[in-house]
Amino acid sequence: MTLFKHVRFAGVLGLCLFIALPARAHGEKLPPPDAKAVVADATLPFSYSEEGLAGPGAERLASLYKGAQFVLLGEAHFDYEIPRFAEGLFRDLKAQEGFNTLVVENDPLAMETISGKGYRGNLPAIAKLAKDYPFHIGFSSDQDLALYARITEIANLWGIEQAQGAIRYLERIAALAPKAKRPLVEAELAVAREKESYANLGGYIHDDEGTLGRLQALQATLGLKAGSEGDVLLARLIHSAEIYSFNRRGMEGEYVGLYNNTWREALFKKQFMARYSAAAKKHPVKAMFKMGSYHMYRGMSPVRGFTIGNFAHEFAIANGSKAVGLDVIAIGEMKWEDIPVWMRPMMPDAKPGTPIIIDFTPLQPISSLLAKQLPEEADGLRLRAYVHGHDAMVVLPDSKQATVKLTRE
């Protein structure tokens, strides 16, 4: 049969099949799905402890992260229950999928330190480090410190945040600086020690408008060898001061928020890849990220920056794998009635009596129906970005504010 006859035969066959289709295929629309029923079917209870997760919700979550290279946990900082949930999830990931790394929104130098000899698994020593060096471990609730202590016993712990505290950096830089120039570093260290404390949040690296310029002048004067430990630490401290200077300018009314958020997300990516590239030479890296909710979005965050979470999704695809994102909503300091209007269509009508997991994969195809339940177009757009920016939501209904007794008393 000639090519022309093949084509003509296929066309006639297609026409016959088209004529044979039921009337609905000719234009009758299928009724829209019951969005409320879809949400209800996607909502499953579970239980958790530091040792792991259990129940139908845990099983559904495991089906989502099966075969993943990265799992992204978006959180509200300084919550009591989220670190406990995070540890349970990580232990499940380790046991079921071979995960070996926890990536957190904290200082790289601090996380390297507490992963080392004398600190690994030693909560009192880690707490003393956090107390002696304010903001060196920026997110340092008692519950987070306990999480870090236990994770360092079983896995790698990487920090990819900018420096929030400068004292320990400057101490180390002073020790590495040429002897003749060491007094210059020590003078800056004295300023940091005076201004940096838990009672004066950001007094040195954020609030002092002169910090960035002094650090840049110090860098030019010291002339540290490029790539040396002292050079890397000083460059990291300067980059952090730049981030905080833009944040301060934004708080004063200047429109630099998007620029600053983009720059900060880029720092996360750079510092993650530095650790990843070194570790991947020795063994495959499978990592769970635990960071603020906005950083874990797939795509752009609500403040319009392309996130480290989006990078993890794309990087996993490049590696022939996938990433799975989940956002944790803890009901504690935020009350059930305080949940934003735009979130309501994808959540139960009343506060659940047990932790729940809401699987977003069946919600994503009907996100426009969920958005139509909202009176404001902006709320609908935010809902759709959220549903497509994550693979699941976790609701912890009985949390509270974290404690800080280990570092503040």
C-alpha positions as CSV (number, residue, x, y, z in Angstrom):
1,M,0.0,0.0,0.0
2,T,1.4,3.4,-1.0
3,L,2.0,6.2,1.6
4,F,-1.0,8.1,0.2
5,K,-3.3,5.1,0.7
6,H,-2.0,4.6,4.2
7,V,-2.8,8.2,5.1
8,R,-6.2,8.1,3.4
9,F,-7.1,4.8,5.1
10,A,-6.1,6.2,8.5
11,G,-8.2,9.3,7.9
12,V,-11.3,7.2,7.0
13,L,-10.8,5.0,10.0
14,G,-10.5,8.1,12.3
15,L,-13.7,9.5,10.8
16,C,-15.5,6.2,11.4
17,L,-14.3,6.1,15.0
18,F,-15.3,9.7,15.5
19,I,-18.8,9.0,14.2
20,A,-19.0,6.0,16.6
21,L,-18.2,8.0,19.7
22,P,-21.1,8.6,22.1
23,A,-22.9,11.9,22.0
24,R,-20.9,13.4,25.0
25,A,-17.7,13.5,23.0
26,H,-19.3,15.8,20.4
27,G,-19.7,18.7,22.9
28,E,-21.6,17.7,26.0
29,K,-19.4,18.7,28.9
30,L,-18.6,16.4,31.8
31,P,-19.9,17.8,35.1
32,P,-17.1,19.4,37.2
33,P,-15.7,17.3,40.0
34,D,-16.9,17.9,43.6
35,A,-13.9,19.9,44.8
36,K,-14.9,19.4,48.5
37,A,-15.1,15.7,48.0
38,V,-11.7,15.6,46.3
39,V,-10.1,17.5,49.2
40,A,-11.8,15.2,51.7
41,D,-10.4,12.1,49.9
42,A,-7.0,13.6,49.8
43,T,-7.0,14.3,53.5
44,L,-5.6,11.5,55.7
45,P,-4.8,11.3,59.4
46,F,-1.4,10.2,60.8
47,S,0.6,10.2,64.0
48,Y,4.2,11.0,64.6
49,S,7.1,11.0,67.1
50,E,10.8,11.7,66.8
51,E,11.1,8.0,65.7
52,G,8.8,8.1,62.7
53,L,5.4,8.6,61.2
54,A,2.5,6.1,61.2
55,G,-1.0,5.8,59.8
56,P,-2.8,6.4,56.4
57,G,-1.3,9.9,56.0
58,A,2.2,8.5,56.6
59,E,1.6,5.8,54.0
60,R,0.3,8.4,51.4
61,L,3.3,10.6,52.1
62,A,5.7,7.6,51.6
63,S,4.1,6.9,48.2
64,L,4.8,10.5,47.2
65,Y,8.5,10.5,48.2
66,K,9.2,7.0,46.9
67,G,12.3,7.3,44.6
68,A,12.9,11.0,45.4
69,Q,16.3,12.5,45.8
70,F,15.2,15.5,47.8
71,V,12.3,16.2,50.2
72,L,11.5,19.8,51.0
73,L,9.9,20.7,54.3
74,G,8.6,24.2,54.6
75,E,8.2,25.5,58.1
76,A,7.3,28.3,60.4
77,H,10.4,29.0,62.5
78,F,10.5,28.6,66.3
79,D,7.6,26.1,66.4
80,Y,7.5,23.5,69.1
81,E,6.3,20.5,67.2
82,I,7.8,21.0,63.7
83,P,11.3,19.8,64.7
84,R,9.8,16.6,66.2
85,F,7.8,16.0,63.0
86,A,10.9,16.7,60.9
87,E,13.0,14.2,62.8
88,G,10.3,11.5,62.5
89,L,10.1,12.2,58.8
90,F,13.8,12.2,58.3
91,R,14.2,8.9,60.1
92,D,11.5,7.4,57.8
93,L,13.3,8.8,54.8
94,K,16.6,7.3,56.0
95,A,15.1,3.9,56.6
96,Q,12.9,3.7,53.5
97,E,14.8,5.7,50.9
98,G,18.4,5.9,52.1
99,F,18.4,9.6,52.9
100,N,21.7,10.8,54.4
101,T,21.7,14.6,54.8
102,L,19.6,17.2,56.5
103,V,19.9,20.7,55.0
104,V,18.8,23.6,57.3
105,E,18.4,27.3,57.2
106,N,21.3,28.0,59.5
107,D,24.9,29.1,59.4
108,P,27.3,26.7,57.5
109,L,30.2,27.2,60.0
110,A,27.9,26.5,62.9
111,M,26.5,23.3,61.4
112,E,30.0,22.2,60.5
113,T,31.1,22.7,64.1
114,I,28.2,20.9,65.7
115,S,28.8,18.0,63.3
116,G,32.3,17.6,64.6
117,K,34.1,16.0,67.5
118,G,32.9,17.1,70.9
119,Y,29.6,18.3,69.6
120,R,28.1,15.5,67.5
121,G,25.1,14.1,69.4
122,N,26.0,16.3,72.4
123,L,23.1,18.6,73.1
124,P,24.6,20.4,76.2
125,A,27.8,21.3,74.1
126,I,25.7,22.5,71.2
127,A,23.5,24.6,73.5
128,K,26.6,26.1,75.1
129,L,27.9,27.1,71.6
130,A,24.6,28.7,70.8
131,K,24.5,30.6,74.1
132,D,28.2,31.7,73.9
133,Y,27.8,33.0,70.3
134,P,24.4,34.7,69.9
135,F,22.8,34.1,66.5
136,H,25.7,31.9,65.4
137,I,22.9,29.3,65.2
138,G,20.2,31.7,64.1
139,F,17.2,29.3,64.5
140,S,18.2,27.8,67.9
141,S,15.0,26.9,69.8
142,D,15.5,24.1,72.3
143,Q,13.6,21.8,70.0
144,D,15.7,22.6,67.0
145,L,19.0,22.2,68.9
146,A,17.8,18.8,70.1
147,L,17.0,17.9,66.5
148,Y,20.5,18.9,65.4
149,A,22.1,16.9,68.1
150,R,20.2,13.7,67.2
151,I,20.6,14.1,63.5
152,T,24.4,14.5,63.7
153,E,24.5,11.0,65.2
154,I,22.9,9.4,62.1
155,A,23.4,11.7,59.1
156,N,25.1,14.8,57.6
157,L,23.9,18.2,58.7
158,W,24.5,21.1,56.3
159,G,23.8,24.8,56.8
160,I,23.3,27.0,53.8
161,E,22.1,30.3,55.4
162,Q,24.0,33.5,55.5
163,A,25.8,34.3,58.8
164,Q,23.5,35.8,61.4
165,G,26.1,36.2,64.0
166,A,29.6,37.6,63.3
167,I,31.6,37.0,66.5
168,R,32.8,33.5,65.9
169,Y,33.7,34.4,62.3
170,L,35.8,37.3,63.4
171,E,37.6,35.3,66.1
172,R,38.5,32.7,63.5
173,I,39.6,35.3,60.9
174,A,41.8,37.0,63.6
175,A,43.5,33.7,64.2
176,L,44.2,33.3,60.5
177,A,45.2,36.8,59.7
178,P,48.8,37.9,59.3
179,K,50.2,38.7,62.7
180,A,50.9,42.4,61.9
181,K,47.4,43.0,60.8
182,R,45.6,41.0,63.5
183,P,44.8,44.0,65.6
184,L,42.6,45.3,62.7
185,V,40.4,42.2,63.0
186,E,40.5,42.3,66.8
187,A,39.2,45.9,66.7
188,E,36.3,44.9,64.5
189,L,35.7,41.9,66.8
190,A,35.4,44.3,69.8
191,V,32.6,46.2,67.9
192,A,30.8,42.9,67.2
193,R,31.1,41.8,70.8
194,E,29.7,45.1,72.0
195,K,26.7,45.1,69.7
196,E,25.8,41.4,69.2
197,S,23.6,39.8,71.9
198,Y,20.3,38.0,72.3
199,A,19.0,41.2,73.8
200,N,20.0,43.2,70.8
201,L,18.7,41.3,67.8
202,G,20.9,42.1,64.7
203,G,22.7,44.9,66.5
204,Y,25.9,44.4,64.6
205,I,25.3,42.8,61.2
206,H,21.8,44.2,60.5
207,D,21.3,47.5,62.4
208,D,24.8,49.0,62.2
209,E,25.0,50.9,58.9
210,G,28.8,50.9,59.1
211,T,29.4,47.2,59.4
212,L,29.4,46.4,55.7
213,G,31.9,49.1,54.8
214,R,34.2,48.2,57.7
215,L,34.2,44.6,56.6
216,Q,34.9,45.4,53.0
217,A,37.8,47.7,54.1
218,L,39.1,44.9,56.3
219,Q,39.0,42.5,53.3
220,A,41.0,44.9,51.2
221,T,43.6,45.5,53.9
222,L,44.2,42.0,55.1
223,G,45.0,40.6,51.6
224,L,44.2,37.0,52.6
225,K,45.1,34.4,50.0
226,A,42.2,33.8,47.6
227,G,40.3,30.6,48.6
228,S,42.0,30.2,52.0
229,E,39.9,29.6,55.0
230,G,40.2,33.1,56.3
231,D,39.3,34.5,52.8
232,V,36.2,32.3,52.5
233,L,35.0,33.2,56.0
234,L,35.4,36.9,55.5
235,A,33.8,36.8,52.1
236,R,30.8,34.9,53.6
237,L,30.5,37.5,56.4
238,I,30.6,40.3,53.9
239,H,28.0,38.7,51.7
240,S,25.8,38.3,54.8
241,A,26.2,41.9,55.7
242,E,25.2,42.9,52.2
243,I,22.0,40.8,52.5
244,Y,21.2,42.5,55.8
245,S,22.0,46.0,54.5
246,F,19.4,45.5,51.7
247,N,16.9,44.1,54.2
248,R,17.4,47.2,56.4
249,R,16.9,49.5,53.3
250,G,13.8,47.6,52.5
251,M,12.4,48.1,56.0
252,E,13.1,51.8,55.5
253,G,10.9,51.9,52.4
254,E,13.3,51.3,49.5
255,Y,12.1,48.9,46.9
256,V,14.9,46.4,47.1
257,G,13.0,43.3,48.5
258,L,13.0,41.3,45.3
259,Y,16.6,42.0,44.6
260,N,17.5,41.0,48.1
261,N,15.4,37.8,48.1
262,T,16.9,36.8,44.7
263,W,20.4,37.4,46.0
264,R,19.7,35.4,49.2
265,E,18.2,32.4,47.3
266,A,21.3,32.4,45.1
267,L,23.5,32.2,48.2
268,F,21.5,29.2,49.4
269,K,22.0,27.5,46.0
270,K,25.8,28.3,45.9
271,Q,26.4,27.0,49.4
272,F,24.3,23.9,48.9
273,M,26.2,23.1,45.7
274,A,29.5,23.6,47.4
275,R,28.6,20.9,49.9
276,Y,26.9,18.7,47.4
277,S,29.7,18.7,44.9
278,A,32.2,17.6,47.6
279,A,30.0,14.9,49.1
280,A,28.8,13.5,45.8
281,K,32.4,12.5,44.9
282,K,32.2,10.0,47.8
283,H,28.6,8.8,47.9
284,P,25.1,9.6,46.4
285,V,23.4,12.5,48.2
286,K,19.8,12.2,49.3
287,A,18.7,15.2,51.3
288,M,15.8,16.6,53.2
289,F,15.6,20.4,53.4
290,K,14.1,22.1,56.5
291,M,13.7,25.8,55.8
292,G,11.2,28.6,56.0
293,S,8.0,28.0,54.0
294,Y,8.7,30.6,51.3
295,H,12.1,29.0,50.4
296,M,10.5,25.7,49.7
297,Y,8.1,26.6,47.0
298,R,8.4,25.0,43.5
299,G,8.7,28.0,41.2
300,M,8.6,31.6,42.6
301,S,8.0,32.3,46.3
302,P,5.2,34.7,47.3
303,V,7.9,37.4,47.5
304,R,8.8,36.6,43.8
305,G,12.2,35.0,44.3
306,F,13.1,31.8,42.5
307,T,13.7,29.6,45.5
308,I,16.3,27.0,46.6
309,G,13.2,24.7,46.7
310,N,12.6,25.2,43.0
311,F,16.3,24.7,42.4
312,A,16.1,21.3,44.2
313,H,13.2,20.2,42.0
314,E,15.1,21.1,38.8
315,F,18.3,19.7,40.0
316,A,16.7,16.4,40.9
317,I,15.2,16.2,37.4
318,A,18.6,16.8,36.0
319,N,19.8,13.9,38.1
320,G,17.1,11.6,36.7
321,S,15.1,11.8,39.9
322,K,12.5,14.0,41.6
323,A,12.0,16.3,44.6
324,V,8.9,16.3,46.8
325,G,7.7,19.4,48.6
326,L,5.5,19.7,51.7
327,D,4.5,22.6,53.7
328,V,3.8,22.3,57.5
329,I,1.1,24.3,59.1
330,A,1.4,24.2,62.9
331,I,-1.6,25.3,64.9
332,G,-0.2,26.9,68.0
333,E,0.8,30.5,68.0
334,M,-1.2,30.7,64.8
335,K,-4.8,29.7,65.8
336,W,-7.1,27.8,63.5
337,E,-9.3,30.9,63.0
338,D,-6.2,32.8,61.9
339,I,-5.6,30.6,58.9
340,P,-5.7,32.9,55.8
341,V,-8.9,32.9,53.8
342,W,-7.0,31.8,50.6
343,M,-6.1,28.5,52.3
344,R,-9.6,27.6,53.4
345,P,-10.8,25.7,50.2
346,M,-8.0,23.1,50.6
347,M,-8.5,22.5,54.3
348,P,-11.1,20.9,56.6
349,D,-13.9,23.2,57.8
350,A,-12.9,22.6,61.4
351,K,-9.6,22.1,63.2
352,P,-8.8,18.4,62.9
353,G,-8.5,16.3,66.0
354,T,-5.3,14.6,64.8
355,P,-2.4,15.5,62.5
356,I,-3.4,15.3,58.9
357,I,-1.7,15.1,55.5
358,I,-3.4,16.7,52.5
359,D,-2.1,15.2,49.2
360,F,-2.0,18.0,46.7
361,T,-1.5,15.8,43.6
362,P,-5.3,15.3,43.1
363,L,-5.9,19.0,44.0
364,Q,-3.6,20.3,41.3
365,P,-5.8,19.5,38.3
366,I,-8.8,21.2,40.0
367,S,-6.9,24.2,41.5
368,S,-9.0,26.6,39.4
369,L,-12.2,25.2,41.0
370,L,-10.7,25.7,44.4
371,A,-9.7,29.2,43.5
372,K,-13.3,30.0,42.3
373,Q,-14.5,29.5,45.9
374,L,-12.6,32.7,46.9
375,P,-14.1,36.1,46.4
376,E,-10.9,37.9,45.5
377,E,-8.9,37.1,42.4
378,A,-5.6,37.7,44.2
379,D,-6.5,35.0,46.8
380,G,-7.3,32.6,44.1
381,L,-4.0,33.2,42.4
382,R,-2.2,32.6,45.7
383,L,-4.0,29.4,46.3
384,R,-3.1,28.1,42.9
385,A,0.6,29.0,43.3
386,Y,0.6,27.2,46.7
387,V,-1.1,24.0,45.5
388,H,1.2,23.8,42.5
389,G,4.2,24.9,44.6
390,H,4.0,21.9,46.9
391,D,3.0,18.2,46.7
392,A,1.4,18.0,50.2
393,M,0.4,20.0,53.2
394,V,0.9,18.7,56.8
395,V,-1.3,20.1,59.5
396,L,-0.1,19.7,63.1
397,P,-3.2,20.8,65.1
398,D,-1.8,20.9,68.7
399,S,1.5,22.8,68.6
400,K,2.8,25.8,70.5
401,Q,5.7,28.3,70.5
402,A,9.2,26.7,70.8
403,T,11.2,27.2,74.0
404,V,14.6,28.9,74.2
405,K,15.6,28.0,77.8
406,L,18.9,26.4,76.7
407,T,20.2,29.7,75.2
408,R,18.4,32.5,77.0
409,E,18.6,31.4,80.6
